[in-house]
Amino acid sequence: MHNVLIVEDEIELADYLKAGLSAAGYAPTHLSDGSAGLNAALTGQWDLIIIDRMLPNEFEGLSIVTAMRKAGLTTPVLALSALASLGEKVRGLRDGCDDYLTKPFAMPELLARVDALIRRATASEESQLMKLADLTLDLRTREAKRSGQSIVLQPREFRLLSYFFKNQDKIVTRTMLLRAVWDINFDPGTNVIDVQISRLRNKLDRGFSPPLLHTVRGAGYRFGINE
């Protein structure tokens, strides 16, 4: 069930939103002022935030969205407002809102927009999480785990592993690695690749099964599961 935060000071409208969202299978939470809304937006775990432009207390809707984006939060935001001019809509979208719906509105349209925003955000998150067997790599946080155990990666190891993930089950040559990971277009004649591959293999495969990083003699390397 997706958690939706509603920041809206009109109680009747908030009740209407909660009822419609609940009936559609969402889990809505309502707050009625800007200060509480800002705190919840920055500290809570939300799949979507519906926020009014004009709110009581010192924070209005767009200032909350701006604070979220500055904090690095990518939670989708649907602005809900009686400010219906083209200029206000453009301002809302430029200030970090993902969609803008003017009052009055029809519940079916709001639900369609909510569904689209959550679906888009979910697809984006999944594209940032790479998986092979019990190994995962989050491209956003640069966190790797195998069998639930965290694997600490150095910057070069992260670039190396992410490149292997993107070329899963393919033969990756030394030349390809030099270009993609080291930004070198020639072979320096050193064992830098061998050293990094060895370190990465120890972190990924030692104590785990099946092995995932393989040496293909005379060709390069392959990242995948041997059948």
Phi, psi and omega in degrees: 000133183273135180270125182239125175266128176250121176247101188208129184270348176276107188297318180297318178294320179299318178297321178297317178296315180300317181295315180295318180292319179298317180296332181272000176098011177266165178246093184274146173233133185247135171230147190249359178224161187295321181297311179295323179296319179296314180299316180294319181296324183277335187246341184271170176254102185238144175272338179198148174235127173256122188226135177281147178289319185253113185230154175286166184075188193282347184251121173265172190307310185291331178292328176293315179298317179300317179296322177298312183294323178295331179278359178086009180280133181251012179307129179296140182235129173253114178279136180236117188205152172277352176283097194255002182290158179301320180299319180291323178296315180297318179299316180300317181290322180289333181275003173120356177287148180268338178204161185219119181238128183269150175272144355284161182221165176260136182303319179301322179291317178300315181296323178295320179291320178299313180299316181295318181295316181292319179299317180295317181294320180296317179297321179295318180296318181295326181290341180268353180250114183258142185224144169209120185053237180260015179259133176232150176222119178267113183291338180282312183267350183062030181260129177249143177219145171227127185053035178083355181266131181291141177242119181278121182248135170285159183309317180292323179293324177297314179298321181294312182293319180296325178292319177297318179301318182288345179238038183304134177067012176254153173284122180250119183274167178297321180298318178298318180293318179300318181289315187280325188256325182253353182059038180243132182258014177214160180275115182287355178075024178246175179262025184302321180292315181301319181295313181293321178296318179298316180295317180293319179298320178299320181288323185275321192251335183293121180085003180236162177214141001277164174294144185245333184253115188241146172267129177254106188304131177077358184233315183151235184221158176221135180250111182172189180254125177289132179269000000 
